[in-house]
Amino acid sequence: MKAQTVLSFFLILITSLSGSQGIFPLAFFTYVPMNEQIVIGRLDEDVILPSSFERGSEVVIHWKYQDSYKVHSYYKGSDHLESQDPRYANRTSLFYNEIQNGNASLFFRRVSLLDEGIYTCYVGTAIQVITNKVVLKVGVFLTPVMKYEKRNTNSFLICSVLSVYPRPIIMWKMDNTPISENNMEETGSLDPFSINSTLNITGSNSSYECTIENSLLKQTWTGRWTMKDGLHKMQSEHVSLSCQPVNDYFSPKQDFKVTWSRMKSGTFSILAYYLSSSQNTIINESRFSWNKELINQSDFSMNLMDLNLSDSGEYLCNISSDEYTLLTTHTVHVEPSQETASHNKALWILVPSVILAVTLLIWTVKCRRERHSVLPTDENPHHAPDNGEENTALSGRVQEMREDCDNS
């Protein structure tokens, strides 16, 4: 078998060499057994397929894919890419200044999932023949996200990753106990997968955790959600809502972003945004405030001033990095203040009086204009129904007006 391999490579050299390179007698060659390495690349990024040999003259280098497709060829001191497979055009190169030192590694640009497979490097010199095999595996893992959604009366957590390959491992926990997700949607076949994993958390005050792991890239992301106790506030008061990263998840030097949002009618509106890399803060709600001193201590609790009834709802703090997402949900109930309630009560007391005054004015005008007309009776179908003491008093006063009108 070894003899066949050497002979095969010798034939490759014969077809590649010409002119001053000549043809080397088989007895002059030393065969080096194949060395295999595994290289892991990321989608659309560059990789290096390693290959080394013992220094020598008259260097010939051939890279092939699956032993069939020509990837890169070098001999006579320069590249020869006339027969290069089109898929590798403008994507490969050697380390030319290092070839004389025994470096035949291939620089591979913008790898795709279709580039996965076995690559073989054949190197020949005046004294040696070697073959190196490289297995290229390609992975992708765009940063996942955790979302909180309301659908009618139901609440859901969704862990999503737009592009991931190979198929990831997804795990859910409730209060640190593993559970099964309610529903998982998965799309994609040859291209990277797009995955949504959904969990129904209706009526639960537990903490939930979602973990997505790419075993090939040895990369893991974790999303964690907690619901705080509901807060009851009066109109015109202010509310303070807590939001702090957990040391077990976030390191001080790690870049992350913080977003505060409020849910209304099933959709979130952004209240404020903070980016740690630039320490840039954007506030979209004039009544919202952050304490800069607390931010410097990684405390992103927020204050909302001068509450009104429309401020009732759910507030979400989202702290996210490449490896973690922490969601904290607060529920705020804003109730009318005592002053507002008293004002409303006064309006209810005032309304019957206004109705009575208007009624008196109408009957006075009517009596003057139609003294001889017949006044409506109690059986009149347009007579207002009895609505309590106010209506009783009103009916009595109207009856008196009828009598005065008749006497006049």
C-alpha positions in Angstrom: 0.0 0.0 0.0 2.8 2.4 0.9 4.6 1.6 -2.4 1.4 2.4 -4.3 1.0 5.7 -2.5 4.6 6.7 -3.3 4.2 5.7 -6.9 0.9 7.6 -7.2 2.5 10.7 -5.8 5.5 10.2 -8.0 3.2 10.3 -11.0 1.7 13.5 -9.8 5.1 15.0 -9.6 5.9 13.9 -13.1 2.9 15.6 -14.5 3.7 18.8 -12.5 7.5 19.0 -13.2 9.1 20.2 -16.4 12.2 21.9 -17.6 15.0 22.5 -15.1 13.1 20.6 -12.4 13.7 17.3 -14.1 12.5 13.9 -13.0 13.8 12.4 -9.8 14.5 8.7 -9.7 12.2 6.9 -7.3 15.1 5.6 -5.2 16.1 9.1 -4.2 12.8 9.8 -2.4 12.0 9.2 1.3 8.3 8.7 2.0 6.7 10.2 5.1 3.5 8.6 6.4 0.3 10.8 6.2 -0.4 13.1 9.1 -4.0 14.0 9.8 -5.2 17.1 11.6 -8.7 18.6 12.3 -9.3 22.3 11.7 -12.5 24.0 12.8 -13.5 27.2 11.0 -16.4 29.6 11.3 -18.8 30.4 8.5 -17.6 33.3 6.3 -14.3 33.6 8.2 -10.7 32.7 7.1 -8.9 29.5 8.2 -5.4 28.1 7.8 -5.0 24.4 6.7 -1.6 23.4 8.2 1.0 21.5 6.4 4.8 21.3 7.0 7.7 19.4 5.4 11.4 19.1 5.8 13.3 21.8 3.9 14.5 20.9 0.5 14.9 22.2 -3.1 12.7 21.9 -6.1 9.5 22.2 -4.0 6.2 21.1 -5.5 2.9 21.6 -3.5 -0.5 20.3 -4.5 -3.6 20.8 -2.3 -6.7 18.7 -3.2 -10.2 18.4 -1.9 -11.6 14.9 -1.4 -8.6 13.7 -3.5 -10.6 14.9 -6.6 -10.8 18.7 -6.8 -7.7 20.8 -7.3 -7.5 23.5 -4.7 -4.1 25.0 -5.2 -0.8 24.1 -7.0 2.7 25.5 -6.7 5.9 24.5 -8.5 8.8 26.2 -10.3 8.7 28.9 -7.6 5.2 30.2 -8.4 1.4 29.3 -8.4 -0.1 27.4 -11.2 -3.9 27.7 -10.9 -4.9 27.0 -14.5 -6.7 23.8 -13.4 -8.0 25.1 -10.0 -11.6 24.2 -9.3 -13.7 27.4 -9.8 -15.1 27.3 -6.3 -11.7 28.1 -4.9 -10.9 31.0 -7.2 -9.4 34.0 -5.4 -9.9 32.2 -2.0 -6.6 30.4 -1.6 -2.9 31.3 -1.1 0.3 29.9 0.4 2.7 31.6 2.8 5.3 32.2 0.0 8.0 33.6 2.2 7.8 30.5 4.4 7.9 27.8 1.8 11.7 27.6 1.9 11.4 27.0 5.6 9.1 24.0 5.2 5.7 25.7 5.4 3.2 24.4 2.9 0.1 25.6 4.8 -2.9 26.9 2.8 -4.6 30.2 3.7 -8.3 29.7 3.0 -10.7 32.7 2.8 -14.4 33.0 3.6 -15.2 29.3 4.3 -18.7 28.0 3.7 -20.5 24.9 4.8 -19.9 23.4 1.4 -16.1 23.6 2.1 -16.3 21.0 4.8 -14.4 17.8 4.1 -11.0 16.2 3.7 -8.1 18.2 2.2 -4.8 16.5 1.2 -1.5 18.3 0.8 1.1 16.6 -1.4 4.6 18.0 -1.0 7.7 16.9 -2.9 11.3 18.0 -2.8 14.5 16.6 -4.3 14.9 14.3 -1.3 11.4 13.8 0.2 7.7 13.1 -0.5 5.1 13.8 2.1 1.3 13.9 2.4 -0.6 15.7 5.0 -4.4 15.3 5.5 -6.6 18.1 7.0 -10.2 17.6 8.0 -12.1 20.9 7.8 -15.2 21.3 9.8 -17.3 24.5 9.6 -19.6 25.9 12.3 -21.7 29.0 12.8 -23.3 30.4 16.0 -24.8 33.8 15.8 -25.6 35.2 19.2 -29.0 33.9 20.3 -31.6 36.0 22.0 -34.3 35.5 24.6 -37.6 37.2 24.1 -40.6 37.6 26.4 -44.1 37.8 24.7 -47.7 38.2 25.8 -50.4 36.5 23.7 -53.8 37.3 25.1 -53.6 36.1 28.7 -50.6 33.7 28.1 -46.9 34.6 28.6 -44.1 32.9 26.6 -40.4 32.8 26.6 -38.7 32.3 23.3 -35.0 31.4 22.8 -34.0 32.0 19.2 -30.9 31.7 17.1 -31.0 32.9 13.6 -28.0 30.9 12.2 -26.4 27.9 13.8 -24.6 24.8 12.6 -24.4 22.0 13.3 -27.7 21.4 15.1 -27.3 22.8 18.7 -28.2 21.3 22.0 -31.1 23.2 23.7 -32.0 22.8 27.4 -34.6 24.5 29.5 -34.6 24.8 33.3 -37.3 26.0 35.8 -35.8 26.9 39.2 -32.7 25.0 38.2 -34.6 21.9 37.4 -34.5 20.5 33.7 -37.8 20.6 31.9 -39.0 20.0 28.3 -39.9 22.9 26.0 -43.5 23.2 24.8 -42.7 23.8 21.1 -39.6 24.0 18.9 -39.6 25.3 15.4 -36.6 24.4 13.2 -35.9 25.4 9.6 -32.9 24.9 7.3 -31.2 21.8 5.9 -27.9 22.3 4.0 -27.7 25.9 5.1 -27.3 26.9 8.8 -30.3 26.1 11.0 -32.7 28.8 12.3 -34.2 27.7 15.6 -36.9 29.0 17.9 -37.6 27.2 21.2 -40.8 28.4 23.0 -41.9 27.8 26.6 -45.3 28.7 28.1 -44.9 30.4 31.5 -48.5 31.4 32.2 -49.1 32.2 35.8 -45.6 31.3 37.0 -43.4 33.3 39.3 -40.5 30.9 38.9 -37.2 31.7 37.3 -36.5 30.1 33.9 -33.2 29.4 32.1 -32.5 28.4 28.4 -29.1 27.1 27.3 -28.0 26.7 23.6 -24.8 24.9 23.0 -22.8 24.5 19.8 -20.6 21.5 20.6 -18.4 21.9 17.5 -17.4 25.5 18.3 -17.5 24.7 22.0 -19.6 27.8 22.5 -22.6 28.1 24.9 -25.2 30.9 25.4 -27.5 31.1 28.4 -30.7 33.2 28.8 -32.3 33.7 32.2 -35.7 35.2 33.0 -37.2 36.3 36.4 -40.5 38.0 37.3 -40.4 40.5 40.2 -43.4 41.0 42.6 -46.0 43.4 41.3 -45.9 47.0 42.5 -48.9 49.2 43.3 -48.5 52.9 43.0 -50.7 56.0 43.2 -51.0 58.5 40.4 -48.4 61.2 40.4 -46.0 59.1 42.5 -42.7 57.7 41.2 -41.5 54.1 40.9 -38.0 52.5 41.1 -37.4 49.2 39.3 -34.3 47.1 40.0 -32.0 45.7 37.3 -28.6 44.3 38.0 -26.3 41.8 36.2 -25.4 38.6 38.1 -21.7 38.2 38.7 -21.9 34.5 37.8 -22.9 35.5 34.3 -21.1 38.8 33.5 -17.5 39.7 34.0 -16.5 43.4 34.5 -14.6 43.5 31.2 -17.3 41.9 29.1 -19.1 44.1 26.6 -22.9 44.1 27.0 -26.0 46.3 26.4 -28.9 47.2 28.6 -32.4 47.9 27.4 -35.4 49.1 29.4 -38.8 48.7 27.6 -42.5 48.9 28.4 -45.2 46.6 27.1 -48.5 48.0 25.7 -51.0 46.1 23.7 -48.6 43.2 23.3 -45.8 45.3 21.9 -42.7 46.8 23.6 -41.6 50.4 23.3 -38.0 51.3 24.2 -37.6 53.6 27.2 -33.8 53.7 27.5 -30.6 52.0 26.1 -27.1 51.7 27.4 -24.0 50.3 25.6 -21.0 49.3 27.9 -18.3 49.5 25.2 -19.0 53.3 24.6 -20.8 54.0 27.8 -23.4 55.7 25.6 -26.9 56.2 27.2 -30.0 57.0 25.1 -33.3 57.9 26.9 -36.6 58.0 24.9 -38.9 58.8 27.9 -38.6 62.2 29.5 -39.9 60.9 32.9 -37.3 58.1 32.9 -34.0 58.5 34.8 -30.9 56.5 35.4 -28.4 57.1 38.3 -25.0 57.5 36.7 -23.2 56.6 39.9 -25.2 53.3 40.1 -24.4 52.6 36.4 -20.7 52.9 37.2 -21.4 50.1 39.8 -23.2 48.0 37.2 -26.6 48.8 38.7 -29.2 49.7 36.0 -32.2 50.2 38.2 -34.5 52.9 36.7 -36.8 55.5 38.1 -40.1 56.6 36.4 -41.5 59.9 37.7 -44.9 61.4 37.8 -46.9 58.2 37.1 -50.2 58.3 35.3 -52.8 55.7 34.8 -51.5 54.7 31.4 -48.2 53.7 32.9 -49.7 50.5 34.3 -48.2 47.5 32.6 -45.1 45.3 32.4 -41.5 46.7 32.3 -38.6 44.6 31.0 -34.9 45.0 31.7 -32.7 43.2 29.2 -29.0 42.8 29.8 -27.3 41.0 26.9 -23.8 39.9 25.9 -22.4 37.4 23.4 -22.8 34.7 26.0 -25.7 35.7 28.3 -29.1 37.4 28.4 -30.8 38.3 31.6 -34.4 39.4 31.5 -36.2 40.9 34.5 -39.9 41.7 34.3 -41.7 44.1 36.6 -45.5 44.6 36.8 -46.7 48.1 37.8 -50.3 49.0 38.8 -51.0 52.7 38.9 -54.2 53.6 40.8 -56.0 57.0 41.0 -54.7 59.2 43.9 -57.1 60.2 46.7 -57.3 63.8 45.3 -58.3 62.4 41.9 -60.9 60.1 43.5 -62.4 63.0 45.6 -62.5 65.1 42.4 -64.3 62.3 40.6 -66.8 61.9 43.5 -67.5 65.6 43.4 -68.3 65.4 39.7 -70.8 62.6 40.4 -72.5 64.7 43.0 -72.5 67.8 40.7 -74.0 66.0 37.7 -77.5 65.6 39.1 -77.6 69.2 40.1 -76.6 70.3 36.6 -79.3 68.0 35.2 -81.9 69.6 37.5 -80.9 73.1 36.6 -81.1 72.4 32.9 -84.5 70.7 33.4 -85.8 73.7 35.3 -84.7 76.0 32.6 -86.3 73.9 29.9 -89.7 73.7 31.7 -89.7 77.4 32.4 -89.3 78.2 28.8 -91.8 75.6 27.8 -94.4 76.9 30.3 -94.1 80.4 29.0 -94.4 79.4 25.4 -97.1 76.7 25.7 -99.2 77.7 28.7 -102.3 75.9 27.2 -100.6 72.8 26.1 -100.9 69.5 27.9 -97.8 68.7 29.9 -96.3 65.2 29.6 -97.6 62.6 32.0 -95.8 60.0 34.1 -96.8 57.4 31.6 -94.9 59.2 28.8 -92.6 56.6 27.3 -89.8 59.2 27.1 -89.8 59.7 30.8 -86.4 58.8 32.3 -86.2 55.7 34.4 -85.7 55.8 38.2 -82.0 56.1 39.0 -82.0 56.5 42.8 -82.4 59.3 45.2 -81.1 62.0 42.7 -83.8 61.0 40.1 -86.5 60.8 42.8 -85.7 64.4 43.9 -85.5 65.4 40.3 -88.9 63.8 39.5 -90.4 65.6 42.5 -89.2 69.0 41.4 -90.4 68.4 37.8 -93.9 67.5 39.2 -94.0 70.8 41.1 -93.1 72.6 37.9 -96.0 70.8 36.2 -98.4 71.9 38.8 -97.1 75.5 38.7 -97.4 75.5 34.9 -101.0 74.2 35.1 -102.0 76.8 37.7 -100.5 79.5 35.6 
